[in-house]
Amino acid sequence: MVALSYILAGLILYGGLGWLGDHYLHTEWLLPVGLILGLATSTYLIIKRYGRLE
């Protein structure tokens, strides 16, 4: 459950920042970048906390 919450939190946080950036800067590419960055960051934190996935 903790790993799932890391993934959801990363997607919501960075996806939200990307959405806000898209809204205020009138772009269309910050939301996907934010979602990918959030997923990558949360995956990194999971691997760092629980060790290497083998």
Phi and psi restraints in degrees (range 20) as a CNS / XPLOR table:
assign (resid 1 and name C) (resid 2 and name N)
       (resid 2 and name CA) (resid 2 and name C) 1.0 -67.9 20.0 2
assign (resid 2 and name N) (resid 2 and name CA)
       (resid 2 and name C) (resid 3 and name N) 1.0 -40.1 20.0 2
assign (resid 2 and name C) (resid 3 and name N)
       (resid 3 and name CA) (resid 3 and name C) 1.0 -64.3 20.0 2
assign (resid 3 and name N) (resid 3 and name CA)
       (resid 3 and name C) (resid 4 and name N) 1.0 -40.4 20.0 2
assign (resid 3 and name C) (resid 4 and name N)
       (resid 4 and name CA) (resid 4 and name C) 1.0 -63.8 20.0 2
assign (resid 4 and name N) (resid 4 and name CA)
       (resid 4 and name C) (resid 5 and name N) 1.0 -39.7 20.0 2
assign (resid 4 and name C) (resid 5 and name N)
       (resid 5 and name CA) (resid 5 and name C) 1.0 -67.5 20.0 2
assign (resid 5 and name N) (resid 5 and name CA)
       (resid 5 and name C) (resid 6 and name N) 1.0 -33.9 20.0 2
assign (resid 5 and name C) (resid 6 and name N)
       (resid 6 and name CA) (resid 6 and name C) 1.0 -62.0 20.0 2
assign (resid 6 and name N) (resid 6 and name CA)
       (resid 6 and name C) (resid 7 and name N) 1.0 -45.2 20.0 2
assign (resid 6 and name C) (resid 7 and name N)
       (resid 7 and name CA) (resid 7 and name C) 1.0 -64.2 20.0 2
assign (resid 7 and name N) (resid 7 and name CA)
       (resid 7 and name C) (resid 8 and name N) 1.0 -46.9 20.0 2
assign (resid 7 and name C) (resid 8 and name N)
       (resid 8 and name CA) (resid 8 and name C) 1.0 -64.2 20.0 2
assign (resid 8 and name N) (resid 8 and name CA)
       (resid 8 and name C) (resid 9 and name N) 1.0 -41.6 20.0 2
assign (resid 8 and name C) (resid 9 and name N)
       (resid 9 and name CA) (resid 9 and name C) 1.0 -64.4 20.0 2
assign (resid 9 and name N) (resid 9 and name CA)
       (resid 9 and name C) (resid 10 and name N) 1.0 -40.8 20.0 2
assign (resid 9 and name C) (resid 10 and name N)
       (resid 10 and name CA) (resid 10 and name C) 1.0 -63.7 20.0 2
assign (resid 10 and name N) (resid 10 and name CA)
       (resid 10 and name C) (resid 11 and name N) 1.0 -44.1 20.0 2
assign (resid 10 and name C) (resid 11 and name N)
       (resid 11 and name CA) (resid 11 and name C) 1.0 -65.5 20.0 2
assign (resid 11 and name N) (resid 11 and name CA)
       (resid 11 and name C) (resid 12 and name N) 1.0 -42.4 20.0 2
assign (resid 11 and name C) (resid 12 and name N)
       (resid 12 and name CA) (resid 12 and name C) 1.0 -68.8 20.0 2
assign (resid 12 and name N) (resid 12 and name CA)
       (resid 12 and name C) (resid 13 and name N) 1.0 -44.5 20.0 2
assign (resid 12 and name C) (resid 13 and name N)
       (resid 13 and name CA) (resid 13 and name C) 1.0 -65.7 20.0 2
assign (resid 13 and name N) (resid 13 and name CA)
       (resid 13 and name C) (resid 14 and name N) 1.0 -57.8 20.0 2
assign (resid 13 and name C) (resid 14 and name N)
       (resid 14 and name CA) (resid 14 and name C) 1.0 -74.0 20.0 2
assign (resid 14 and name N) (resid 14 and name CA)
       (resid 14 and name C) (resid 15 and name N) 1.0 -31.4 20.0 2
assign (resid 14 and name C) (resid 15 and name N)
       (resid 15 and name CA) (resid 15 and name C) 1.0 -65.4 20.0 2
assign (resid 15 and name N) (resid 15 and name CA)
       (resid 15 and name C) (resid 16 and name N) 1.0 -39.7 20.0 2
assign (resid 15 and name C) (resid 16 and name N)
       (resid 16 and name CA) (resid 16 and name C) 1.0 -64.9 20.0 2
assign (resid 16 and name N) (resid 16 and name CA)
       (resid 16 and name C) (resid 17 and name N) 1.0 -41.2 20.0 2
assign (resid 16 and name C) (resid 17 and name N)
       (resid 17 and name CA) (resid 17 and name C) 1.0 -64.4 20.0 2
assign (resid 17 and name N) (resid 17 and name CA)
       (resid 17 and name C) (resid 18 and name N) 1.0 -39.5 20.0 2
assign (resid 17 and name C) (resid 18 and name N)
       (resid 18 and name CA) (resid 18 and name C) 1.0 -65.0 20.0 2
assign (resid 18 and name N) (resid 18 and name CA)
       (resid 18 and name C) (resid 19 and name N) 1.0 -40.2 20.0 2
assign (resid 18 and name C) (resid 19 and name N)
       (resid 19 and name CA) (resid 19 and name C) 1.0 -63.9 20.0 2
assign (resid 19 and name N) (resid 19 and name CA)
       (resid 19 and name C) (resid 20 and name N) 1.0 -44.2 20.0 2
assign (resid 19 and name C) (resid 20 and name N)
       (resid 20 and name CA) (resid 20 and name C) 1.0 -61.5 20.0 2
assign (resid 20 and name N) (resid 20 and name CA)
       (resid 20 and name C) (resid 21 and name N) 1.0 -42.7 20.0 2
assign (resid 20 and name C) (resid 21 and name N)
       (resid 21 and name CA) (resid 21 and name C) 1.0 -62.0 20.0 2
assign (resid 21 and name N) (resid 21 and name CA)
       (resid 21 and name C) (resid 22 and name N) 1.0 -42.6 20.0 2
assign (resid 21 and name C) (resid 22 and name N)
       (resid 22 and name CA) (resid 22 and name C) 1.0 -61.6 20.0 2
assign (resid 22 and name N) (resid 22 and name CA)
       (resid 22 and name C) (resid 23 and name N) 1.0 -42.0 20.0 2
assign (resid 22 and name C) (resid 23 and name N)
       (resid 23 and name CA) (resid 23 and name C) 1.0 -65.7 20.0 2
assign (resid 23 and name N) (resid 23 and name CA)
       (resid 23 and name C) (resid 24 and name N) 1.0 -46.3 20.0 2
assign (resid 23 and name C) (resid 24 and name N)
       (resid 24 and name CA) (resid 24 and name C) 1.0 -85.3 20.0 2
assign (resid 24 and name N) (resid 24 and name CA)
       (resid 24 and name C) (resid 25 and name N) 1.0 -27.3 20.0 2
assign (resid 24 and name C) (resid 25 and name N)
       (resid 25 and name CA) (resid 25 and name C) 1.0 -98.1 20.0 2
assign (resid 25 and name N) (resid 25 and name CA)
       (resid 25 and name C) (resid 26 and name N) 1.0 -3.0 20.0 2
assign (resid 25 and name C) (resid 26 and name N)
       (resid 26 and name CA) (resid 26 and name C) 1.0 57.6 20.0 2
assign (resid 26 and name N) (resid 26 and name CA)
       (resid 26 and name C) (resid 27 and name N) 1.0 48.7 20.0 2
assign (resid 26 and name C) (resid 27 and name N)
       (resid 27 and name CA) (resid 27 and name C) 1.0 -115.2 20.0 2
assign (resid 27 and name N) (resid 27 and name CA)
       (resid 27 and name C) (resid 28 and name N) 1.0 175.7 20.0 2
assign (resid 27 and name C) (resid 28 and name N)
       (resid 28 and name CA) (resid 28 and name C) 1.0 -126.7 20.0 2
assign (resid 28 and name N) (resid 28 and name CA)
       (resid 28 and name C) (resid 29 and name N) 1.0 3.5 20.0 2
assign (resid 28 and name C) (resid 29 and name N)
       (resid 29 and name CA) (resid 29 and name C) 1.0 -112.9 20.0 2
assign (resid 29 and name N) (resid 29 and name CA)
       (resid 29 and name C) (resid 30 and name N) 1.0 -7.9 20.0 2
assign (resid 29 and name C) (resid 30 and name N)
       (resid 30 and name CA) (resid 30 and name C) 1.0 -74.4 20.0 2
assign (resid 30 and name N) (resid 30 and name CA)
       (resid 30 and name C) (resid 31 and name N) 1.0 -32.9 20.0 2
assign (resid 30 and name C) (resid 31 and name N)
       (resid 31 and name CA) (resid 31 and name C) 1.0 -62.6 20.0 2
assign (resid 31 and name N) (resid 31 and name CA)
       (resid 31 and name C) (resid 32 and name N) 1.0 -51.7 20.0 2
assign (resid 31 and name C) (resid 32 and name N)
       (resid 32 and name CA) (resid 32 and name C) 1.0 -61.0 20.0 2
assign (resid 32 and name N) (resid 32 and name CA)
       (resid 32 and name C) (resid 33 and name N) 1.0 -37.5 20.0 2
assign (resid 32 and name C) (resid 33 and name N)
       (resid 33 and name CA) (resid 33 and name C) 1.0 -64.9 20.0 2
assign (resid 33 and name N) (resid 33 and name CA)
       (resid 33 and name C) (resid 34 and name N) 1.0 -41.7 20.0 2
assign (resid 33 and name C) (resid 34 and name N)
       (resid 34 and name CA) (resid 34 and name C) 1.0 -64.0 20.0 2
assign (resid 34 and name N) (resid 34 and name CA)
       (resid 34 and name C) (resid 35 and name N) 1.0 -40.6 20.0 2
assign (resid 34 and name C) (resid 35 and name N)
       (resid 35 and name CA) (resid 35 and name C) 1.0 -65.1 20.0 2
assign (resid 35 and name N) (resid 35 and name CA)
       (resid 35 and name C) (resid 36 and name N) 1.0 -42.5 20.0 2
assign (resid 35 and name C) (resid 36 and name N)
       (resid 36 and name CA) (resid 36 and name C) 1.0 -66.7 20.0 2
assign (resid 36 and name N) (resid 36 and name CA)
       (resid 36 and name C) (resid 37 and name N) 1.0 -42.3 20.0 2
assign (resid 36 and name C) (resid 37 and name N)
       (resid 37 and name CA) (resid 37 and name C) 1.0 -63.8 20.0 2
assign (resid 37 and name N) (resid 37 and name CA)
       (resid 37 and name C) (resid 38 and name N) 1.0 -40.5 20.0 2
assign (resid 37 and name C) (resid 38 and name N)
       (resid 38 and name CA) (resid 38 and name C) 1.0 -64.4 20.0 2
assign (resid 38 and name N) (resid 38 and name CA)
       (resid 38 and name C) (resid 39 and name N) 1.0 -41.5 20.0 2
assign (resid 38 and name C) (resid 39 and name N)
       (resid 39 and name CA) (resid 39 and name C) 1.0 -66.7 20.0 2
assign (resid 39 and name N) (resid 39 and name CA)
       (resid 39 and name C) (resid 40 and name N) 1.0 -41.9 20.0 2
assign (resid 39 and name C) (resid 40 and name N)
       (resid 40 and name CA) (resid 40 and name C) 1.0 -65.5 20.0 2
assign (resid 40 and name N) (resid 40 and name CA)
       (resid 40 and name C) (resid 41 and name N) 1.0 -42.2 20.0 2
assign (resid 40 and name C) (resid 41 and name N)
       (resid 41 and name CA) (resid 41 and name C) 1.0 -65.6 20.0 2
assign (resid 41 and name N) (resid 41 and name CA)
       (resid 41 and name C) (resid 42 and name N) 1.0 -43.4 20.0 2
assign (resid 41 and name C) (resid 42 and name N)
       (resid 42 and name CA) (resid 42 and name C) 1.0 -67.8 20.0 2
assign (resid 42 and name N) (resid 42 and name CA)
       (resid 42 and name C) (resid 43 and name N) 1.0 -36.5 20.0 2
assign (resid 42 and name C) (resid 43 and name N)
       (resid 43 and name CA) (resid 43 and name C) 1.0 -63.7 20.0 2
assign (resid 43 and name N) (resid 43 and name CA)
       (resid 43 and name C) (resid 44 and name N) 1.0 -41.9 20.0 2
assign (resid 43 and name C) (resid 44 and name N)
       (resid 44 and name CA) (resid 44 and name C) 1.0 -60.8 20.0 2
assign (resid 44 and name N) (resid 44 and name CA)
       (resid 44 and name C) (resid 45 and name N) 1.0 -43.9 20.0 2
assign (resid 44 and name C) (resid 45 and name N)
       (resid 45 and name CA) (resid 45 and name C) 1.0 -65.5 20.0 2
assign (resid 45 and name N) (resid 45 and name CA)
       (resid 45 and name C) (resid 46 and name N) 1.0 -36.8 20.0 2
assign (resid 45 and name C) (resid 46 and name N)
       (resid 46 and name CA) (resid 46 and name C) 1.0 -64.6 20.0 2
assign (resid 46 and name N) (resid 46 and name CA)
       (resid 46 and name C) (resid 47 and name N) 1.0 -46.1 20.0 2
assign (resid 46 and name C) (resid 47 and name N)
       (resid 47 and name CA) (resid 47 and name C) 1.0 -65.3 20.0 2
assign (resid 47 and name N) (resid 47 and name CA)
       (resid 47 and name C) (resid 48 and name N) 1.0 -39.6 20.0 2
assign (resid 47 and name C) (resid 48 and name N)
       (resid 48 and name CA) (resid 48 and name C) 1.0 -65.6 20.0 2
assign (resid 48 and name N) (resid 48 and name CA)
       (resid 48 and name C) (resid 49 and name N) 1.0 -39.6 20.0 2
assign (resid 48 and name C) (resid 49 and name N)
       (resid 49 and name CA) (resid 49 and name C) 1.0 -76.4 20.0 2
assign (resid 49 and name N) (resid 49 and name CA)
       (resid 49 and name C) (resid 50 and name N) 1.0 -43.0 20.0 2
assign (resid 49 and name C) (resid 50 and name N)
       (resid 50 and name CA) (resid 50 and name C) 1.0 -102.1 20.0 2
assign (resid 50 and name N) (resid 50 and name CA)
       (resid 50 and name C) (resid 51 and name N) 1.0 4.1 20.0 2
assign (resid 50 and name C) (resid 51 and name N)
       (resid 51 and name CA) (resid 51 and name C) 1.0 93.6 20.0 2
assign (resid 51 and name N) (resid 51 and name CA)
       (resid 51 and name C) (resid 52 and name N) 1.0 -175.1 20.0 2
assign (resid 51 and name C) (resid 52 and name N)
       (resid 52 and name CA) (resid 52 and name C) 1.0 -76.6 20.0 2
assign (resid 52 and name N) (resid 52 and name CA)
       (resid 52 and name C) (resid 53 and name N) 1.0 139.7 20.0 2
assign (resid 52 and name C) (resid 53 and name N)
       (resid 53 and name CA) (resid 53 and name C) 1.0 -85.8 20.0 2
assign (resid 53 and name N) (resid 53 and name CA)
       (resid 53 and name C) (resid 54 and name N) 1.0 121.8 20.0 2
